Amino acid sequence: MSQAERVLAEVAELAEERGWNDVVSFAGGLSAEPDGTPLLLAPPEVDVTGLAGRLGQRPRPLEPDVAISLRADRVLLALECGRLLTPAEIEAAAPVLDRPPRSRLLVLVGAEGITNDDDLDLVESAVSRVLLGGSAERRERDPSEHHFLLWADGEAAGFLRGRLERDRDLLDQWLNEPTSVDEALLVARAEHAIALAVAQAEAERAAPLVDERRLAATGAELASIRRRLLRRVESDAATAERQLSASMRSLEQDLLARAGTFLARNRAELTDAERVTAVVDRYIRQEVEGWLLTVGQPILTRAGQTHRDLRDLLEGADWALVNELAPDGGPYPQAVIDAILAAQDVELGEAVPPPAPSHLAGAPAGNRARLDSLLAGGALGVAFAAVLGGGPIGLAAGGLAGATGGRVVTHYLNGRRGVQAAESYAHAVIKQFTAGVLASVGERMRRAAEAAREATGSEFDRVESALRAPAAAPRGGDALPRLAELRRRLAMNG
């Protein structure tokens, strides 16, 4: 690696560290390996159809951008014979013609418009005077010295045909030369990268710091919001668990109270232990489906209120400043709300919702999908699926059918005590079922609350770190000595 390449690599590394995007963009656009395809530049008004066809590429508009010409390993600049150049075109052509001689070529198209020696001399003199800075006499001794060639798409004057043939040969020779990046071009690239870096460092040094009082006020308000959010998460978790416990106790009492009536109504099916188990299973499932629908709307209402409350709790902070200093994590404050709700969803909605649950059949159309997500696919649905299982509830309840159902129900099957035995069995299953659901959902709610606390802490840690960054961030001026040293090393290399 040459000295110029090492300097360029160090400038690019410094730019990455400091976030100097202009330098990073320029350095990143340089090809790692030499590319033999020349870049064709031409003013938009100049017709270079024939020349572009020879090169096999479209022209790029000539613009006053040094980086464009320096990125390419070779550049072909096409201008029109006899056409006056604008100041902007002269400015744009200068960095191209300042490149190392073998890395650039100037071609004047439209040579068919040259009808005599005077026309040719006028064209060459104008180009020499305005662009190349060389004498016509010197050019005649070696017309390729300045890489200035003529090109004609149509029929040219007879006296010019020999020159055009020679220039086509020189063009082909230039196009077919092995491509290598001249050291002078590497130095020019490094010089340009240093110049861009110095400009960005100077701009940083001149830019005003963020108002310290605004930073302090925002930090204090965010700390207060953080505490309020964490208290709200704790409060919501405790309230939800209390509500669930009360609701499950109510469900259990209802199940116990109505079990005897249901079993008596279905006495004909109580023919053996297996059928008793199936009837009890059907009873509990039907009752649970109705119960889910009654608690679904309050849960939905509570979820919407939680979202609104979160947004209200986040009011008051200078979120414009936060988004300015932490653009990658935002936009805030919505990012905080999304993180909290997403963390809770992971814990409360792991199960795949069953297809078309019947307990949603009567739900309002606008709420049906949301209820399905909250209940069938959420914590309650997960818990009921785990406790109910895919088979009869009694069999999933750990042998209760054998202990309190099988022999007893069979013995009194055709008598009055058959219903009583089935009811006793149903009561045992109901109590185990509700206890299992309550334990499962309670555990998920506690995990959801912990996930919400962690998400809140993570988001506010990121925001507070961004607010501390301006004070710790290096100012552009401290990089200027290093850039001066890189420039000195580059000059020594030249």
C-alpha positions in Angstrom: 0.0 0.0 0.0 1.4 3.4 -1.0 1.7 6.4 1.3 -1.3 8.1 -0.4 -3.4 5.0 0.1 -2.5 4.8 3.7 -3.4 8.5 4.2 -6.7 8.0 2.4 -7.5 5.0 4.6 -6.8 6.9 7.8 -8.9 9.9 6.7 -11.8 7.5 5.9 -11.5 5.8 9.3 -11.5 9.2 11.0 -14.6 10.2 9.0 -16.4 7.0 10.0 -15.6 7.8 13.7 -16.8 11.3 13.5 -19.8 10.8 11.2 -18.5 13.0 8.3 -20.8 11.7 5.7 -19.3 13.6 2.7 -15.9 12.0 3.3 -17.4 8.6 3.9 -19.4 8.8 0.7 -16.4 9.9 -1.3 -14.0 7.2 0.1 -16.7 4.5 -0.2 -17.3 5.3 -3.9 -13.7 4.5 -4.8 -13.2 1.1 -6.4 -10.9 -1.4 -4.6 -9.5 -2.7 -7.9 -8.7 -0.7 -11.1 -11.6 -0.4 -13.4 -10.8 -0.1 -17.1 -14.1 1.4 -18.1 -13.7 5.2 -18.6 -16.3 7.6 -17.2 -17.7 9.6 -20.1 -18.6 13.2 -19.2 -20.2 15.8 -21.5 -22.4 18.9 -21.2 -26.0 17.9 -21.7 -26.3 20.0 -24.8 -23.5 18.2 -26.6 -24.4 15.3 -28.9 -22.0 12.4 -28.1 -24.0 9.6 -29.6 -21.3 8.2 -31.8 -18.6 8.5 -29.1 -20.9 6.9 -26.5 -21.5 4.0 -28.8 -17.8 3.5 -29.2 -17.3 3.4 -25.5 -20.5 1.3 -24.9 -21.9 3.5 -22.2 -24.1 6.6 -21.6 -22.6 10.0 -20.9 -22.8 11.6 -17.5 -23.6 15.3 -17.3 -20.5 17.5 -16.8 -20.9 19.1 -13.3 -18.6 21.1 -11.1 -18.0 18.1 -8.7 -14.4 17.1 -8.1 -15.5 13.9 -6.5 -17.1 12.6 -9.7 -13.9 12.8 -11.7 -11.7 11.6 -8.9 -13.7 8.4 -8.2 -13.2 7.1 -11.7 -9.9 5.5 -12.6 -10.1 7.0 -16.1 -12.3 9.9 -17.5 -13.1 10.9 -21.0 -14.3 14.5 -21.4 -16.3 15.2 -24.5 -16.8 18.8 -25.7 -18.0 20.3 -29.0 -15.8 21.9 -31.6 -16.4 25.6 -31.9 -18.9 25.8 -29.1 -18.3 28.5 -26.4 -18.0 27.0 -22.9 -19.9 28.5 -20.1 -18.1 29.5 -16.9 -19.7 26.6 -15.1 -18.5 24.2 -17.8 -15.0 25.5 -17.6 -15.1 25.1 -13.8 -16.4 21.6 -14.1 -13.8 20.6 -16.7 -10.8 21.9 -14.7 -10.6 19.0 -12.2 -10.9 16.5 -15.0 -8.0 18.1 -16.9 -6.0 18.4 -13.7 -5.9 14.6 -13.4 -2.7 12.7 -14.4 -2.3 12.7 -18.2 -2.9 9.0 -18.9 -6.0 8.9 -16.7 -8.0 11.4 -18.7 -8.7 12.2 -22.3 -10.3 15.2 -24.0 -12.2 14.6 -27.2 -13.8 17.4 -29.3 -16.9 16.0 -31.2 -18.5 17.6 -34.2 -15.3 17.8 -36.2 -17.3 17.5 -39.4 -18.1 21.2 -38.9 -14.4 22.2 -39.5 -14.0 23.1 -43.2 -10.5 24.6 -43.4 -7.2 25.1 -41.6 -8.4 28.4 -40.2 -11.4 26.7 -38.5 -9.1 24.0 -37.1 -6.6 26.6 -35.8 -9.4 28.5 -34.2 -10.8 25.4 -32.4 -7.3 24.2 -31.2 -6.3 27.7 -30.1 -9.5 28.2 -28.1 -9.1 24.8 -26.4 -5.5 25.4 -25.7 -6.1 28.9 -24.3 -9.2 28.2 -22.2 -8.6 24.6 -21.0 -5.1 23.2 -21.6 -2.8 26.1 -21.2 -0.4 24.9 -24.0 0.8 26.4 -27.3 -0.4 25.2 -30.7 3.2 24.7 -31.8 3.9 22.4 -28.9 0.7 20.4 -29.6 1.6 19.9 -33.3 4.9 18.3 -32.2 3.0 15.8 -30.0 -0.8 15.9 -30.5 -1.3 13.2 -27.8 0.6 15.1 -25.1 -2.5 16.8 -23.9 -4.8 13.9 -24.7 -6.8 16.2 -27.0 -8.4 14.4 -30.0 -11.0 15.1 -32.7 -14.1 13.0 -33.4 -16.6 13.2 -36.3 -19.8 11.3 -36.7 -20.5 12.5 -40.2 -18.4 13.2 -43.4 -15.5 15.5 -42.6 -13.4 17.7 -44.9 -10.8 16.0 -46.9 -7.8 17.7 -45.3 -9.0 16.5 -41.9 -9.4 12.8 -42.7 -5.9 11.8 -41.9 -6.1 13.6 -38.5 -9.4 12.0 -37.6 -8.0 8.5 -38.5 -4.9 9.1 -36.4 -7.1 10.4 -33.5 -9.3 7.3 -33.7 -6.2 5.1 -33.4 -5.0 7.1 -30.4 -8.5 6.7 -28.8 -8.4 3.0 -29.4 -4.9 2.8 -28.0 -5.9 4.7 -24.9 -9.0 2.6 -24.4 -7.0 -0.6 -24.7 -4.2 0.4 -22.4 -3.9 -1.8 -19.2 -5.6 0.1 -16.4 -3.6 1.1 -13.5 -4.2 3.8 -10.9 -1.4 6.4 -11.2 0.2 7.4 -7.9 -0.6 11.1 -8.7 -4.3 10.1 -8.9 -4.1 8.4 -5.5 -2.5 11.6 -4.1 -5.2 13.7 -5.6 -7.9 11.5 -4.1 -6.2 11.7 -0.7 -5.9 15.5 -1.0 -9.6 15.8 -1.8 -10.6 13.5 1.1 -8.5 15.7 3.5 -10.0 18.9 2.1 -13.6 17.5 2.7 -12.6 16.4 6.2 -11.1 19.8 7.1 -14.3 21.5 5.8 -16.5 19.3 8.0 -14.2 19.6 11.0 -14.3 23.4 10.7 -18.1 23.3 10.3 -18.4 21.3 13.5 -16.1 23.7 15.4 -18.2 26.6 14.3 -21.6 25.0 15.1 -23.2 26.0 18.3 -23.5 23.4 21.1 -26.9 22.2 22.2 -28.3 24.6 24.9 -27.1 23.2 28.2 -30.2 24.4 30.0 -32.5 22.7 27.5 -30.5 19.5 27.8 -30.7 19.6 31.6 -34.5 20.4 31.6 -35.2 17.6 29.2 -33.1 15.1 31.2 -35.0 16.0 34.4 -38.4 15.6 32.7 -37.4 12.3 31.2 -36.3 11.0 34.6 -39.7 12.0 36.0 -41.6 10.4 33.2 -39.5 7.2 33.6 -40.6 6.9 37.2 -44.2 7.5 36.4 -44.2 4.9 33.7 -42.6 2.3 35.9 -45.2 3.0 38.6 -48.0 2.7 36.0 -46.6 -0.7 34.8 -46.5 -2.0 38.4 -50.0 -0.6 39.1 -51.5 -2.1 35.9 -50.0 -5.5 36.6 -51.4 -5.6 40.2 -54.8 -4.4 39.0 -55.0 -6.9 36.2 -54.1 -9.7 38.5 -56.7 -8.7 41.1 -59.4 -8.4 38.3 -58.5 -11.8 36.9 -58.5 -13.4 40.4 -62.0 -12.0 41.2 -63.3 -12.9 37.7 -62.0 -16.5 38.0 -63.5 -16.9 41.5 -66.8 -15.7 40.0 -66.5 -18.1 37.1 -65.7 -20.9 39.5 -68.8 -20.2 41.6 -71.0 -20.0 38.6 -69.6 -23.3 37.3 -70.2 -25.0 40.6 -73.7 -23.6 41.0 -75.0 -24.7 37.6 -73.2 -28.0 37.3 -75.9 -30.1 39.0 -78.7 -28.6 36.8 -76.7 -29.3 33.6 -75.8 -32.9 34.5 -79.4 -33.6 35.5 -80.6 -32.3 32.2 -78.1 -34.6 30.5 -78.7 -37.6 32.8 -79.3 -39.9 29.8 -75.8 -39.5 28.7 -74.3 -40.5 32.1 -74.0 -44.1 31.1 -70.4 -44.7 32.1 -67.3 -43.0 33.4 -66.1 -42.0 30.0 -69.4 -40.4 29.1 -69.5 -38.6 32.4 -66.1 -37.1 31.7 -67.2 -36.0 28.2 -70.4 -34.3 29.6 -68.4 -32.5 32.3 -65.9 -31.4 29.7 -68.7 -30.1 27.4 -70.3 -28.2 30.3 -67.1 -26.4 31.3 -66.1 -25.5 27.7 -69.6 -24.0 27.0 -69.5 -22.0 30.2 -66.0 -20.7 29.6 -66.8 -19.6 26.1 -69.7 -17.4 27.4 -67.5 -16.1 30.2 -64.8 -15.1 27.8 -67.2 -13.0 25.8 -68.4 -11.2 28.9 -64.9 -10.3 30.0 -63.6 -9.6 26.5 -65.0 -6.1 26.2 -63.6 -4.9 29.5 -60.2 -6.2 28.5 -60.4 -4.5 25.1 -61.5 -1.2 26.8 -58.7 -1.5 29.3 -56.1 -2.1 26.5 -57.2 1.0 24.7 -57.2 3.1 27.9 -53.6 1.8 28.6 -52.4 3.0 25.2 -54.0 6.4 25.8 -52.6 6.6 29.3 -49.1 5.8 28.1 -49.2 8.6 25.6 -50.5 11.0 28.3 -47.7 10.0 30.7 -45.2 10.8 28.0 -46.4 14.3 27.5 -44.2 17.2 28.5 -40.8 16.2 27.4 -38.8 17.9 24.7 -39.2 15.0 22.2 -38.1 17.2 19.3 -34.6 17.5 21.0 -34.6 13.7 21.8 -35.4 12.8 18.1 -32.7 15.2 17.0 -30.0 13.6 19.2 -31.2 10.0 18.9 -32.5 9.7 15.4 -31.8 5.9 15.1 -34.1 4.9 17.9 -37.1 7.0 17.2 -39.4 8.5 16.5 -40.1 9.3 20.1 -42.2 9.0 22.1 -44.0 6.4 20.0 -40.9 4.2 20.2 -41.3 3.9 24.0 -45.0 3.0 23.7 -44.2 0.4 20.9 -41.4 -1.1 23.0 -43.6 -1.5 26.1 -46.6 -3.0 24.2 -44.4 -5.3 22.1 -42.6 -6.6 25.3 -46.0 -7.4 26.9 -47.3 -9.0 23.7 -44.4 -11.5 23.7 -45.5 -12.7 27.1 -49.2 -12.4 26.7 -49.7 -13.6 23.1 -47.4 -16.6 22.4 -50.1 -19.1 21.4 -51.4 -19.4 17.9 -55.1 -18.4 18.0 -57.5 -21.3 17.3 -59.6 -20.9 14.2 -62.9 -19.0 14.5 -63.5 -19.4 18.3 -67.3 -19.7 18.9 -67.1 -17.3 21.9 -66.5 -14.5 19.4 -69.6 -15.2 17.4 -71.6 -12.4 19.0 -68.8 -9.9 19.2 -69.2 -6.5 17.5 -67.6 -6.6 14.0 -65.1 -3.9 14.8 -63.8 -5.7 17.9 -63.8 -9.3 16.7 -60.2 -9.5 15.5 -58.9 -7.6 18.5 -60.9 -9.8 20.9 -59.5 -12.9 19.2 -56.0 -11.6 19.7 -56.5 -10.6 23.3 -58.4 -13.7 24.4 -58.0 -16.7 22.1 -54.4 -15.9 21.3 -53.5 -14.0 24.4 -52.8 -15.0 28.0 -56.3 -16.3 28.8 -56.4 -18.3 25.6 -53.0 -19.8 26.2 -53.9 -20.7 29.8 -57.3 -22.3 28.8 -55.6 -24.2 26.0 -53.0 -25.5 28.4 -55.5 -26.6 31.1 -58.4 -27.7 28.9 -56.0 -29.6 26.6 -57.1 -31.3 23.4 -59.0 -34.1 25.1 -61.6 -34.2 27.9 -60.9 -31.9 30.8 -61.3 -34.7 33.4 -58.6 -36.8 31.8 -56.3 -33.9 31.6 -56.9 -33.1 35.2 -54.6 -35.9 36.5 -56.7 -39.0 37.2 -59.8 -37.4 38.7 -62.0 -39.6 36.5 -60.6 -42.7 38.1 -60.5 -41.3 41.6 -63.9 -39.7 41.9 -65.7 -40.7 38.8 -65.1 -44.2 37.3 -66.1 -46.7 39.9 -68.6 -44.4 41.8 -70.4 -43.3 38.6 -70.6 -46.9 37.3 -72.0 -48.2 40.6 -74.8 -45.7 40.8 -75.2 -45.2 37.1 -79.0 -45.7 36.9 -79.9 -44.3 40.2 -80.3 -40.8 41.6 -76.8 -40.9 43.2 -75.3 -41.2 39.7 -76.0 -37.5 39.1 -74.6 -36.7 42.5 -71.4 -38.7 41.8 -71.0 -36.9 38.5 -71.6 -33.6 40.1 -69.0 -34.3 42.8 -66.5 -35.3 40.0 -67.4 -32.1 38.1 -66.8 -29.9 41.2 -63.3 -31.4 41.6 -62.5 -30.8 38.0 -63.8 -27.2 38.0 -61.7 -26.3 41.0 -58.6 -27.8 39.5 -59.4 -26.1 36.2 -59.8 -22.6 37.6 -56.8 -22.9 39.8 -54.7 -24.0 36.9 -55.9 -21.1 34.7 -55.3 -18.5 37.4 -51.8 -19.8 38.1 -50.9 -19.8 34.4 -52.3 -16.4 33.6 -50.9 -14.9 36.7 -47.4 -16.1 35.9 -47.7 -14.7 32.3 -48.9 -11.3 33.7 -46.0 -11.1 36.0 -43.6 -11.9 33.2 -45.3 -9.3 31.0 -44.9 -6.7 33.7 -41.2 -7.5 34.1 -40.8 -7.3 30.3 -42.5 -3.9 30.2 -40.2 -2.7 33.0 -37.1 -3.9 31.1 -38.4 -2.3 27.8 -39.0 1.0 29.6 -35.6 1.0 31.1 -33.9 0.1 27.8 -35.6 2.8 25.9 -34.9 5.5 28.5 -31.3 4.4 28.9 -30.9 4.9 25.1 -32.5 8.3 25.3 -30.5 9.5 28.3 -27.3 8.3 26.7 -28.2 10.4 23.6 -28.7 13.4 25.8 -25.3 13.0 27.4 -23.6 12.5 24.0 -23.3 16.2 23.0 -21.2 17.1 26.1 -18.9 14.1 25.5 -18.8 14.4 21.7 -15.5 15.6 20.3 -15.6 19.0 18.6 -14.4 19.2 15.0 -11.5 21.4 16.0 -9.7 18.6 17.8 -9.3 16.7 14.5 -7.6 19.5 12.7 -4.1 18.7 14.0 -4.4 15.1 12.9 -5.6 16.2 9.4 -2.7 18.6 9.1 -0.3 15.8 9.9 -1.9 13.6 7.3 -1.6 16.4 4.8 2.1 16.8 5.7 2.7 13.1 5.2 1.0 13.3 1.8 3.1 16.3 0.7 6.3 14.4 1.7 5.2 11.5 -0.5 4.9 13.9 -3.4 
